[in-house]
Amino acid sequence: MSRNWKYLVVEVKTGLMGGFKLEALQEELDKHGRSGWELVNIVHATPTVSSPTLVFKKEA
């Protein structure tokens, strides 16, 4: 039996100097985890995006 997945991509906002607070990251993880989303990847520091981008999935 194959599964169908839904995906959610969330960008964690950074400050003016490109840094972010760990509390903001924790808050995003907790918020989406409570909604049934599972973190599958974090993309950080690409040439065009300095903010961590969180990738979540859950069964559709």
PDBQT receptor file of N, H, CA, C and O in Angstrom, charges set to zero:
ATOM      1  N   MET A   1       0.838  -1.177   0.000  1.00  0.00    +0.000 N 
ATOM      2  CA  MET A   1       0.000   0.000   0.000  1.00  0.00    +0.000 C 
ATOM      3  C   MET A   1       0.886   1.244   0.000  1.00  0.00    +0.000 C 
ATOM      4  O   MET A   1       1.763   1.390   0.852  1.00  0.00    +0.000 OA
ATOM      5  N   SER A   2       0.656   2.125  -0.946  1.00  0.00    +0.000 N 
ATOM      6  H   SER A   2      -0.055   2.007  -1.638  1.00  0.00    +0.000 HD
ATOM      7  CA  SER A   2       1.459   3.346  -1.010  1.00  0.00    +0.000 C 
ATOM      8  C   SER A   2       0.815   4.439  -0.165  1.00  0.00    +0.000 C 
ATOM      9  O   SER A   2      -0.403   4.477   0.012  1.00  0.00    +0.000 OA
ATOM     10  N   ARG A   3       1.656   5.319   0.347  1.00  0.00    +0.000 N 
ATOM     11  H   ARG A   3       2.645   5.288   0.203  1.00  0.00    +0.000 HD
ATOM     12  CA  ARG A   3       1.169   6.425   1.165  1.00  0.00    +0.000 C 
ATOM     13  C   ARG A   3       1.210   7.714   0.354  1.00  0.00    +0.000 C 
ATOM     14  O   ARG A   3       2.053   7.889  -0.525  1.00  0.00    +0.000 OA
ATOM     15  N   ASN A   4       0.300   8.591   0.663  1.00  0.00    +0.000 N 
ATOM     16  H   ASN A   4      -0.385   8.449   1.377  1.00  0.00    +0.000 HD
ATOM     17  CA  ASN A   4       0.307   9.931   0.087  1.00  0.00    +0.000 C 
ATOM     18  C   ASN A   4       0.748  10.904   1.169  1.00  0.00    +0.000 C 
ATOM     19  O   ASN A   4       0.310  10.802   2.315  1.00  0.00    +0.000 OA
ATOM     20  N   TRP A   5       1.613  11.846   0.811  1.00  0.00    +0.000 N 
ATOM     21  H   TRP A   5       1.969  11.929  -0.120  1.00  0.00    +0.000 HD
ATOM     22  CA  TRP A   5       2.160  12.794   1.771  1.00  0.00    +0.000 C 
ATOM     23  C   TRP A   5       1.788  14.218   1.396  1.00  0.00    +0.000 C 
ATOM     24  O   TRP A   5       1.657  14.562   0.222  1.00  0.00    +0.000 OA
ATOM     25  N   LYS A   6       1.623  15.032   2.423  1.00  0.00    +0.000 N 
ATOM     26  H   LYS A   6       1.730  14.753   3.377  1.00  0.00    +0.000 HD
ATOM     27  CA  LYS A   6       1.506  16.477   2.255  1.00  0.00    +0.000 C 
ATOM     28  C   LYS A   6       2.801  17.058   2.802  1.00  0.00    +0.000 C 
ATOM     29  O   LYS A   6       3.380  16.517   3.744  1.00  0.00    +0.000 OA
ATOM     30  N   TYR A   7       3.252  18.145   2.219  1.00  0.00    +0.000 N 
ATOM     31  H   TYR A   7       2.782  18.585   1.454  1.00  0.00    +0.000 HD
ATOM     32  CA  TYR A   7       4.492  18.784   2.653  1.00  0.00    +0.000 C 
ATOM     33  C   TYR A   7       4.233  20.232   3.042  1.00  0.00    +0.000 C 
ATOM     34  O   TYR A   7       3.335  20.885   2.510  1.00  0.00    +0.000 OA
ATOM     35  N   LEU A   8       5.034  20.718   3.978  1.00  0.00    +0.000 N 
ATOM     36  H   LEU A   8       5.763  20.188   4.410  1.00  0.00    +0.000 HD
ATOM     37  CA  LEU A   8       4.944  22.091   4.455  1.00  0.00    +0.000 C 
ATOM     38  C   LEU A   8       6.356  22.648   4.509  1.00  0.00    +0.000 C 
ATOM     39  O   LEU A   8       7.251  22.012   5.066  1.00  0.00    +0.000 OA
ATOM     40  N   VAL A   9       6.568  23.828   3.938  1.00  0.00    +0.000 N 
ATOM     41  H   VAL A   9       5.841  24.345   3.486  1.00  0.00    +0.000 HD
ATOM     42  CA  VAL A   9       7.872  24.482   3.956  1.00  0.00    +0.000 C 
ATOM     43  C   VAL A   9       7.719  25.789   4.726  1.00  0.00    +0.000 C 
ATOM     44  O   VAL A   9       6.866  26.615   4.400  1.00  0.00    +0.000 OA
ATOM     45  N   VAL A  10       8.556  25.971   5.754  1.00  0.00    +0.000 N 
ATOM     46  H   VAL A  10       9.249  25.300   6.018  1.00  0.00    +0.000 HD
ATOM     47  CA  VAL A  10       8.469  27.143   6.622  1.00  0.00    +0.000 C 
ATOM     48  C   VAL A  10       9.841  27.792   6.711  1.00  0.00    +0.000 C 
ATOM     49  O   VAL A  10      10.833  27.121   6.994  1.00  0.00    +0.000 OA
ATOM     50  N   GLU A  11       9.898  29.098   6.468  1.00  0.00    +0.000 N 
ATOM     51  H   GLU A  11       9.092  29.643   6.238  1.00  0.00    +0.000 HD
ATOM     52  CA  GLU A  11      11.148  29.850   6.603  1.00  0.00    +0.000 C 
ATOM     53  C   GLU A  11      11.172  30.513   7.980  1.00  0.00    +0.000 C 
ATOM     54  O   GLU A  11      10.244  31.236   8.342  1.00  0.00    +0.000 OA
ATOM     55  N   VAL A  12      12.232  30.264   8.740  1.00  0.00    +0.000 N 
ATOM     56  H   VAL A  12      12.986  29.677   8.446  1.00  0.00    +0.000 HD
ATOM     57  CA  VAL A  12      12.402  30.885  10.053  1.00  0.00    +0.000 C 
ATOM     58  C   VAL A  12      12.997  32.270   9.820  1.00  0.00    +0.000 C 
ATOM     59  O   VAL A  12      14.063  32.395   9.215  1.00  0.00    +0.000 OA
ATOM     60  N   LYS A  13      12.324  33.297  10.290  1.00  0.00    +0.000 N 
ATOM     61  H   LYS A  13      11.459  33.196  10.781  1.00  0.00    +0.000 HD
ATOM     62  CA  LYS A  13      12.757  34.668  10.052  1.00  0.00    +0.000 C 
ATOM     63  C   LYS A  13      14.084  34.958  10.761  1.00  0.00    +0.000 C 
ATOM     64  O   LYS A  13      14.325  34.494  11.875  1.00  0.00    +0.000 OA
ATOM     65  N   THR A  14      14.934  35.736  10.088  1.00  0.00    +0.000 N 
ATOM     66  H   THR A  14      14.737  36.113   9.183  1.00  0.00    +0.000 HD
ATOM     67  CA  THR A  14      16.214  36.130  10.657  1.00  0.00    +0.000 C 
ATOM     68  C   THR A  14      16.200  37.614  10.986  1.00  0.00    +0.000 C 
ATOM     69  O   THR A  14      15.335  38.363  10.532  1.00  0.00    +0.000 OA
ATOM     70  N   GLY A  15      17.172  38.020  11.782  1.00  0.00    +0.000 N 
ATOM     71  H   GLY A  15      17.875  37.412  12.152  1.00  0.00    +0.000 HD
ATOM     72  CA  GLY A  15      17.333  39.429  12.106  1.00  0.00    +0.000 C 
ATOM     73  C   GLY A  15      18.089  40.152  11.008  1.00  0.00    +0.000 C 
ATOM     74  O   GLY A  15      18.397  39.567   9.970  1.00  0.00    +0.000 OA
ATOM     75  N   LEU A  16      18.387  41.408  11.231  1.00  0.00    +0.000 N 
ATOM     76  H   LEU A  16      18.137  41.883  12.075  1.00  0.00    +0.000 HD
ATOM     77  CA  LEU A  16      19.077  42.225  10.232  1.00  0.00    +0.000 C 
ATOM     78  C   LEU A  16      20.462  41.688   9.875  1.00  0.00    +0.000 C 
ATOM     79  O   LEU A  16      20.908  41.839   8.738  1.00  0.00    +0.000 OA
ATOM     80  N   MET A  17      21.133  41.073  10.820  1.00  0.00    +0.000 N 
ATOM     81  H   MET A  17      20.770  40.951  11.744  1.00  0.00    +0.000 HD
ATOM     82  CA  MET A  17      22.481  40.556  10.575  1.00  0.00    +0.000 C 
ATOM     83  C   MET A  17      22.463  39.105  10.106  1.00  0.00    +0.000 C 
ATOM     84  O   MET A  17      23.522  38.489   9.987  1.00  0.00    +0.000 OA
ATOM     85  N   GLY A  18      21.301  38.556   9.842  1.00  0.00    +0.000 N 
ATOM     86  H   GLY A  18      20.441  39.057   9.939  1.00  0.00    +0.000 HD
ATOM     87  CA  GLY A  18      21.197  37.199   9.330  1.00  0.00    +0.000 C 
ATOM     88  C   GLY A  18      21.106  36.122  10.388  1.00  0.00    +0.000 C 
ATOM     89  O   GLY A  18      20.966  34.945  10.056  1.00  0.00    +0.000 OA
ATOM     90  N   GLY A  19      21.182  36.496  11.660  1.00  0.00    +0.000 N 
ATOM     91  H   GLY A  19      21.296  37.453  11.930  1.00  0.00    +0.000 HD
ATOM     92  CA  GLY A  19      21.079  35.517  12.729  1.00  0.00    +0.000 C 
ATOM     93  C   GLY A  19      19.633  35.247  13.091  1.00  0.00    +0.000 C 
ATOM     94  O   GLY A  19      18.732  35.994  12.712  1.00  0.00    +0.000 OA
ATOM     95  N   PHE A  20      19.427  34.181  13.822  1.00  0.00    +0.000 N 
ATOM     96  H   PHE A  20      20.159  33.574  14.129  1.00  0.00    +0.000 HD
ATOM     97  CA  PHE A  20      18.076  33.882  14.299  1.00  0.00    +0.000 C 
ATOM     98  C   PHE A  20      18.178  33.369  15.718  1.00  0.00    +0.000 C 
ATOM     99  O   PHE A  20      19.219  32.870  16.143  1.00  0.00    +0.000 OA
ATOM    100  N   LYS A  21      17.087  33.498  16.438  1.00  0.00    +0.000 N 
ATOM    101  H   LYS A  21      16.241  33.903  16.093  1.00  0.00    +0.000 HD
ATOM    102  CA  LYS A  21      17.049  33.039  17.816  1.00  0.00    +0.000 C 
ATOM    103  C   LYS A  21      16.651  31.570  17.857  1.00  0.00    +0.000 C 
ATOM    104  O   LYS A  21      15.734  31.147  17.154  1.00  0.00    +0.000 OA
ATOM    105  N   LEU A  22      17.335  30.807  18.671  1.00  0.00    +0.000 N 
ATOM    106  H   LEU A  22      18.081  31.150  19.242  1.00  0.00    +0.000 HD
ATOM    107  CA  LEU A  22      17.000  29.395  18.812  1.00  0.00    +0.000 C 
ATOM    108  C   LEU A  22      15.577  29.214  19.311  1.00  0.00    +0.000 C 
ATOM    109  O   LEU A  22      14.918  28.229  18.978  1.00  0.00    +0.000 OA
ATOM    110  N   GLU A  23      15.102  30.162  20.111  1.00  0.00    +0.000 N 
ATOM    111  H   GLU A  23      15.637  30.962  20.382  1.00  0.00    +0.000 HD
ATOM    112  CA  GLU A  23      13.729  30.096  20.610  1.00  0.00    +0.000 C 
ATOM    113  C   GLU A  23      12.723  30.149  19.456  1.00  0.00    +0.000 C 
ATOM    114  O   GLU A  23      11.691  29.479  19.501  1.00  0.00    +0.000 OA
ATOM    115  N   ALA A  24      13.022  30.944  18.424  1.00  0.00    +0.000 N 
ATOM    116  H   ALA A  24      13.860  31.488  18.388  1.00  0.00    +0.000 HD
ATOM    117  CA  ALA A  24      12.129  31.039  17.264  1.00  0.00    +0.000 C 
ATOM    118  C   ALA A  24      12.098  29.713  16.511  1.00  0.00    +0.000 C 
ATOM    119  O   ALA A  24      11.041  29.281  16.051  1.00  0.00    +0.000 OA
ATOM    120  N   LEU A  25      13.248  29.076  16.387  1.00  0.00    +0.000 N 
ATOM    121  H   LEU A  25      14.106  29.427  16.761  1.00  0.00    +0.000 HD
ATOM    122  CA  LEU A  25      13.318  27.772  15.731  1.00  0.00    +0.000 C 
ATOM    123  C   LEU A  25      12.535  26.736  16.523  1.00  0.00    +0.000 C 
ATOM    124  O   LEU A  25      11.756  25.969  15.956  1.00  0.00    +0.000 OA
ATOM    125  N   GLN A  26      12.745  26.716  17.845  1.00  0.00    +0.000 N 
ATOM    126  H   GLN A  26      13.377  27.339  18.306  1.00  0.00    +0.000 HD
ATOM    127  CA  GLN A  26      12.041  25.775  18.718  1.00  0.00    +0.000 C 
ATOM    128  C   GLN A  26      10.539  25.984  18.653  1.00  0.00    +0.000 C 
ATOM    129  O   GLN A  26       9.771  25.022  18.642  1.00  0.00    +0.000 OA
ATOM    130  N   GLU A  27      10.122  27.245  18.611  1.00  0.00    +0.000 N 
ATOM    131  H   GLU A  27      10.746  28.026  18.620  1.00  0.00    +0.000 HD
ATOM    132  CA  GLU A  27       8.702  27.575  18.544  1.00  0.00    +0.000 C 
ATOM    133  C   GLU A  27       8.060  27.029  17.263  1.00  0.00    +0.000 C 
ATOM    134  O   GLU A  27       6.961  26.476  17.305  1.00  0.00    +0.000 OA
ATOM    135  N   GLU A  28       8.745  27.184  16.130  1.00  0.00    +0.000 N 
ATOM    136  H   GLU A  28       9.637  27.634  16.096  1.00  0.00    +0.000 HD
ATOM    137  CA  GLU A  28       8.226  26.663  14.864  1.00  0.00    +0.000 C 
ATOM    138  C   GLU A  28       8.140  25.144  14.892  1.00  0.00    +0.000 C 
ATOM    139  O   GLU A  28       7.141  24.571  14.456  1.00  0.00    +0.000 OA
ATOM    140  N   LEU A  29       9.181  24.486  15.403  1.00  0.00    +0.000 N 
ATOM    141  H   LEU A  29       9.992  24.951  15.757  1.00  0.00    +0.000 HD
ATOM    142  CA  LEU A  29       9.184  23.025  15.478  1.00  0.00    +0.000 C 
ATOM    143  C   LEU A  29       8.041  22.516  16.350  1.00  0.00    +0.000 C 
ATOM    144  O   LEU A  29       7.323  21.593  15.964  1.00  0.00    +0.000 OA
ATOM    145  N   ASP A  30       7.875  23.121  17.528  1.00  0.00    +0.000 N 
ATOM    146  H   ASP A  30       8.458  23.871  17.841  1.00  0.00    +0.000 HD
ATOM    147  CA  ASP A  30       6.806  22.712  18.447  1.00  0.00    +0.000 C 
ATOM    148  C   ASP A  30       5.427  22.942  17.843  1.00  0.00    +0.000 C 
ATOM    149  O   ASP A  30       4.555  22.077  17.923  1.00  0.00    +0.000 OA
ATOM    150  N   LYS A  31       5.231  24.115  17.238  1.00  0.00    +0.000 N 
ATOM    151  H   LYS A  31       5.939  24.819  17.173  1.00  0.00    +0.000 HD
ATOM    152  CA  LYS A  31       3.927  24.473  16.676  1.00  0.00    +0.000 C 
ATOM    153  C   LYS A  31       3.492  23.469  15.613  1.00  0.00    +0.000 C 
ATOM    154  O   LYS A  31       2.352  23.003  15.623  1.00  0.00    +0.000 OA
ATOM    155  N   HIS A  32       4.392  23.140  14.703  1.00  0.00    +0.000 N 
ATOM    156  H   HIS A  32       5.318  23.519  14.695  1.00  0.00    +0.000 HD
ATOM    157  CA  HIS A  32       4.014  22.237  13.619  1.00  0.00    +0.000 C 
ATOM    158  C   HIS A  32       3.985  20.779  14.082  1.00  0.00    +0.000 C 
ATOM    159  O   HIS A  32       3.211  19.978  13.558  1.00  0.00    +0.000 OA
ATOM    160  N   GLY A  33       4.814  20.437  15.049  1.00  0.00    +0.000 N 
ATOM    161  H   GLY A  33       5.443  21.088  15.474  1.00  0.00    +0.000 HD
ATOM    162  CA  GLY A  33       4.779  19.087  15.610  1.00  0.00    +0.000 C 
ATOM    163  C   GLY A  33       3.447  18.796  16.287  1.00  0.00    +0.000 C 
ATOM    164  O   GLY A  33       2.921  17.689  16.179  1.00  0.00    +0.000 OA
ATOM    165  N   ARG A  34       2.898  19.793  16.988  1.00  0.00    +0.000 N 
ATOM    166  H   ARG A  34       3.325  20.693  17.075  1.00  0.00    +0.000 HD
ATOM    167  CA  ARG A  34       1.591  19.628  17.630  1.00  0.00    +0.000 C 
ATOM    168  C   ARG A  34       0.488  19.414  16.600  1.00  0.00    +0.000 C 
ATOM    169  O   ARG A  34      -0.543  18.812  16.903  1.00  0.00    +0.000 OA
ATOM    170  N   SER A  35       0.705  19.903  15.391  1.00  0.00    +0.000 N 
ATOM    171  H   SER A  35       1.542  20.391  15.145  1.00  0.00    +0.000 HD
ATOM    172  CA  SER A  35      -0.291  19.753  14.326  1.00  0.00    +0.000 C 
ATOM    173  C   SER A  35      -0.091  18.482  13.511  1.00  0.00    +0.000 C 
ATOM    174  O   SER A  35      -0.771  18.267  12.507  1.00  0.00    +0.000 OA
ATOM    175  N   GLY A  36       0.852  17.636  13.948  1.00  0.00    +0.000 N 
ATOM    176  H   GLY A  36       1.405  17.811  14.763  1.00  0.00    +0.000 HD
ATOM    177  CA  GLY A  36       1.051  16.356  13.276  1.00  0.00    +0.000 C 
ATOM    178  C   GLY A  36       2.108  16.343  12.197  1.00  0.00    +0.000 C 
ATOM    179  O   GLY A  36       2.286  15.328  11.524  1.00  0.00    +0.000 OA
ATOM    180  N   TRP A  37       2.821  17.458  12.014  1.00  0.00    +0.000 N 
ATOM    181  H   TRP A  37       2.676  18.282  12.561  1.00  0.00    +0.000 HD
ATOM    182  CA  TRP A  37       3.869  17.523  10.999  1.00  0.00    +0.000 C 
ATOM    183  C   TRP A  37       5.166  16.950  11.547  1.00  0.00    +0.000 C 
ATOM    184  O   TRP A  37       5.499  17.156  12.714  1.00  0.00    +0.000 OA
ATOM    185  N   GLU A  38       5.895  16.233  10.706  1.00  0.00    +0.000 N 
ATOM    186  H   GLU A  38       5.625  16.065   9.758  1.00  0.00    +0.000 HD
ATOM    187  CA  GLU A  38       7.187  15.645  11.065  1.00  0.00    +0.000 C 
ATOM    188  C   GLU A  38       8.282  16.365  10.282  1.00  0.00    +0.000 C 
ATOM    189  O   GLU A  38       8.208  16.472   9.058  1.00  0.00    +0.000 OA
ATOM    190  N   LEU A  39       9.300  16.860  10.992  1.00  0.00    +0.000 N 
ATOM    191  H   LEU A  39       9.360  16.774  11.987  1.00  0.00    +0.000 HD
ATOM    192  CA  LEU A  39      10.423  17.530  10.339  1.00  0.00    +0.000 C 
ATOM    193  C   LEU A  39      11.234  16.511   9.558  1.00  0.00    +0.000 C 
ATOM    194  O   LEU A  39      11.627  15.481  10.108  1.00  0.00    +0.000 OA
ATOM    195  N   VAL A  40      11.493  16.783   8.278  1.00  0.00    +0.000 N 
ATOM    196  H   VAL A  40      11.174  17.619   7.831  1.00  0.00    +0.000 HD
ATOM    197  CA  VAL A  40      12.273  15.852   7.460  1.00  0.00    +0.000 C 
ATOM    198  C   VAL A  40      13.569  16.461   6.953  1.00  0.00    +0.000 C 
ATOM    199  O   VAL A  40      14.471  15.728   6.546  1.00  0.00    +0.000 OA
ATOM    200  N   ASN A  41      13.686  17.809   6.967  1.00  0.00    +0.000 N 
ATOM    201  H   ASN A  41      12.953  18.404   7.298  1.00  0.00    +0.000 HD
ATOM    202  CA  ASN A  41      14.917  18.425   6.497  1.00  0.00    +0.000 C 
ATOM    203  C   ASN A  41      14.980  19.879   6.937  1.00  0.00    +0.000 C 
ATOM    204  O   ASN A  41      13.953  20.524   7.152  1.00  0.00    +0.000 OA
ATOM    205  N   ILE A  42      16.198  20.381   7.067  1.00  0.00    +0.000 N 
ATOM    206  H   ILE A  42      17.032  19.858   6.892  1.00  0.00    +0.000 HD
ATOM    207  CA  ILE A  42      16.438  21.804   7.292  1.00  0.00    +0.000 C 
ATOM    208  C   ILE A  42      17.435  22.253   6.232  1.00  0.00    +0.000 C 
ATOM    209  O   ILE A  42      18.513  21.674   6.097  1.00  0.00    +0.000 OA
ATOM    210  N   VAL A  43      17.071  23.282   5.487  1.00  0.00    +0.000 N 
ATOM    211  H   VAL A  43      16.195  23.752   5.597  1.00  0.00    +0.000 HD
ATOM    212  CA  VAL A  43      17.965  23.864   4.484  1.00  0.00    +0.000 C 
ATOM    213  C   VAL A  43      18.429  25.195   5.048  1.00  0.00    +0.000 C 
ATOM    214  O   VAL A  43      17.616  26.021   5.462  1.00  0.00    +0.000 OA
ATOM    215  N   HIS A  44      19.747  25.401   5.061  1.00  0.00    +0.000 N 
ATOM    216  H   HIS A  44      20.407  24.730   4.724  1.00  0.00    +0.000 HD
ATOM    217  CA  HIS A  44      20.271  26.615   5.679  1.00  0.00    +0.000 C 
ATOM    218  C   HIS A  44      21.400  27.188   4.839  1.00  0.00    +0.000 C 
ATOM    219  O   HIS A  44      22.216  26.457   4.278  1.00  0.00    +0.000 OA
ATOM    220  N   ALA A  45      21.429  28.510   4.767  1.00  0.00    +0.000 N 
ATOM    221  H   ALA A  45      20.767  29.104   5.223  1.00  0.00    +0.000 HD
ATOM    222  CA  ALA A  45      22.532  29.250   4.152  1.00  0.00    +0.000 C 
ATOM    223  C   ALA A  45      22.778  28.900   2.688  1.00  0.00    +0.000 C 
ATOM    224  O   ALA A  45      23.877  28.498   2.307  1.00  0.00    +0.000 OA
ATOM    225  N   THR A  46      21.739  29.061   1.879  1.00  0.00    +0.000 N 
ATOM    226  H   THR A  46      20.846  29.387   2.189  1.00  0.00    +0.000 HD
ATOM    227  CA  THR A  46      21.941  28.972   0.436  1.00  0.00    +0.000 C 
ATOM    228  C   THR A  46      22.347  30.363  -0.049  1.00  0.00    +0.000 C 
ATOM    229  O   THR A  46      22.181  31.331   0.694  1.00  0.00    +0.000 OA
ATOM    230  N   PRO A  47      22.862  30.494  -1.248  1.00  0.00    +0.000 N 
ATOM    231  CA  PRO A  47      23.289  31.827  -1.713  1.00  0.00    +0.000 C 
ATOM    232  C   PRO A  47      22.178  32.875  -1.727  1.00  0.00    +0.000 C 
ATOM    233  O   PRO A  47      22.456  34.064  -1.567  1.00  0.00    +0.000 OA
ATOM    234  N   THR A  48      20.934  32.461  -1.912  1.00  0.00    +0.000 N 
ATOM    235  H   THR A  48      20.708  31.496  -2.042  1.00  0.00    +0.000 HD
ATOM    236  CA  THR A  48      19.842  33.438  -1.989  1.00  0.00    +0.000 C 
ATOM    237  C   THR A  48      18.996  33.519  -0.724  1.00  0.00    +0.000 C 
ATOM    238  O   THR A  48      18.228  34.468  -0.565  1.00  0.00    +0.000 OA
ATOM    239  N   VAL A  49      19.117  32.555   0.174  1.00  0.00    +0.000 N 
ATOM    240  H   VAL A  49      19.742  31.784   0.045  1.00  0.00    +0.000 HD
ATOM    241  CA  VAL A  49      18.294  32.538   1.389  1.00  0.00    +0.000 C 
ATOM    242  C   VAL A  49      19.189  32.313   2.597  1.00  0.00    +0.000 C 
ATOM    243  O   VAL A  49      19.872  31.293   2.686  1.00  0.00    +0.000 OA
ATOM    244  N   SER A  50      19.189  33.271   3.536  1.00  0.00    +0.000 N 
ATOM    245  H   SER A  50      18.635  34.100   3.464  1.00  0.00    +0.000 HD
ATOM    246  CA  SER A  50      20.017  33.108   4.728  1.00  0.00    +0.000 C 
ATOM    247  C   SER A  50      19.246  32.491   5.883  1.00  0.00    +0.000 C 
ATOM    248  O   SER A  50      19.845  32.024   6.851  1.00  0.00    +0.000 OA
ATOM    249  N   SER A  51      17.924  32.486   5.791  1.00  0.00    +0.000 N 
ATOM    250  H   SER A  51      17.437  32.866   5.005  1.00  0.00    +0.000 HD
ATOM    251  CA  SER A  51      17.084  31.943   6.866  1.00  0.00    +0.000 C 
ATOM    252  C   SER A  51      17.019  30.423   6.779  1.00  0.00    +0.000 C 
ATOM    253  O   SER A  51      16.994  29.863   5.683  1.00  0.00    +0.000 OA
ATOM    254  N   PRO A  52      16.991  29.751   7.936  1.00  0.00    +0.000 N 
ATOM    255  CA  PRO A  52      16.751  28.306   7.896  1.00  0.00    +0.000 C 
ATOM    256  C   PRO A  52      15.358  28.027   7.338  1.00  0.00    +0.000 C 
ATOM    257  O   PRO A  52      14.388  28.683   7.716  1.00  0.00    +0.000 OA
ATOM    258  N   THR A  53      15.267  27.066   6.454  1.00  0.00    +0.000 N 
ATOM    259  H   THR A  53      16.055  26.533   6.147  1.00  0.00    +0.000 HD
ATOM    260  CA  THR A  53      13.998  26.655   5.879  1.00  0.00    +0.000 C 
ATOM    261  C   THR A  53      13.703  25.248   6.364  1.00  0.00    +0.000 C 
ATOM    262  O   THR A  53      14.494  24.331   6.141  1.00  0.00    +0.000 OA
ATOM    263  N   LEU A  54      12.564  25.073   7.031  1.00  0.00    +0.000 N 
ATOM    264  H   LEU A  54      11.922  25.818   7.213  1.00  0.00    +0.000 HD
ATOM    265  CA  LEU A  54      12.175  23.792   7.607  1.00  0.00    +0.000 C 
ATOM    266  C   LEU A  54      11.227  23.087   6.644  1.00  0.00    +0.000 C 
ATOM    267  O   LEU A  54      10.297  23.699   6.119  1.00  0.00    +0.000 OA
ATOM    268  N   VAL A  55      11.465  21.809   6.418  1.00  0.00    +0.000 N 
ATOM    269  H   VAL A  55      12.221  21.312   6.844  1.00  0.00    +0.000 HD
ATOM    270  CA  VAL A  55      10.605  21.017   5.546  1.00  0.00    +0.000 C 
ATOM    271  C   VAL A  55       9.947  19.929   6.392  1.00  0.00    +0.000 C 
ATOM    272  O   VAL A  55      10.633  19.108   7.000  1.00  0.00    +0.000 OA
ATOM    273  N   PHE A  56       8.626  19.929   6.426  1.00  0.00    +0.000 N 
ATOM    274  H   PHE A  56       8.069  20.596   5.933  1.00  0.00    +0.000 HD
ATOM    275  CA  PHE A  56       7.837  18.983   7.199  1.00  0.00    +0.000 C 
ATOM    276  C   PHE A  56       7.015  18.120   6.254  1.00  0.00    +0.000 C 
ATOM    277  O   PHE A  56       6.766  18.497   5.109  1.00  0.00    +0.000 OA
ATOM    278  N   LYS A  57       6.593  16.945   6.750  1.00  0.00    +0.000 N 
ATOM    279  H   LYS A  57       6.795  16.638   7.680  1.00  0.00    +0.000 HD
ATOM    280  CA  LYS A  57       5.639  16.126   6.003  1.00  0.00    +0.000 C 
ATOM    281  C   LYS A  57       4.670  15.488   6.983  1.00  0.00    +0.000 C 
ATOM    282  O   LYS A  57       4.973  15.313   8.163  1.00  0.00    +0.000 OA
ATOM    283  N   LYS A  58       3.485  15.140   6.460  1.00  0.00    +0.000 N 
ATOM    284  H   LYS A  58       3.239  15.282   5.501  1.00  0.00    +0.000 HD
ATOM    285  CA  LYS A  58       2.530  14.318   7.199  1.00  0.00    +0.000 C 
ATOM    286  C   LYS A  58       1.679  13.586   6.190  1.00  0.00    +0.000 C 
ATOM    287  O   LYS A  58       1.549  13.999   5.038  1.00  0.00    +0.000 OA
ATOM    288  N   GLU A  59       1.111  12.507   6.638  1.00  0.00    +0.000 N 
ATOM    289  H   GLU A  59       1.217  12.171   7.574  1.00  0.00    +0.000 HD
ATOM    290  CA  GLU A  59       0.303  11.694   5.744  1.00  0.00    +0.000 C 
ATOM    291  C   GLU A  59      -0.947  12.476   5.323  1.00  0.00    +0.000 C 
ATOM    292  O   GLU A  59      -1.602  13.130   6.135  1.00  0.00    +0.000 OA
ATOM    293  N   ALA A  60      -1.248  12.383   4.037  1.00  0.00    +0.000 N 
ATOM    294  H   ALA A  60      -0.716  11.852   3.377  1.00  0.00    +0.000 HD
ATOM    295  CA  ALA A  60      -2.409  13.106   3.490  1.00  0.00    +0.000 C 
ATOM    296  C   ALA A  60      -3.707  12.404   3.856  1.00  0.00    +0.000 C 
ATOM    297  O   ALA A  60      -4.785  12.866   3.484  1.00  0.00    +0.000 OA
TER     298      ALA A  60
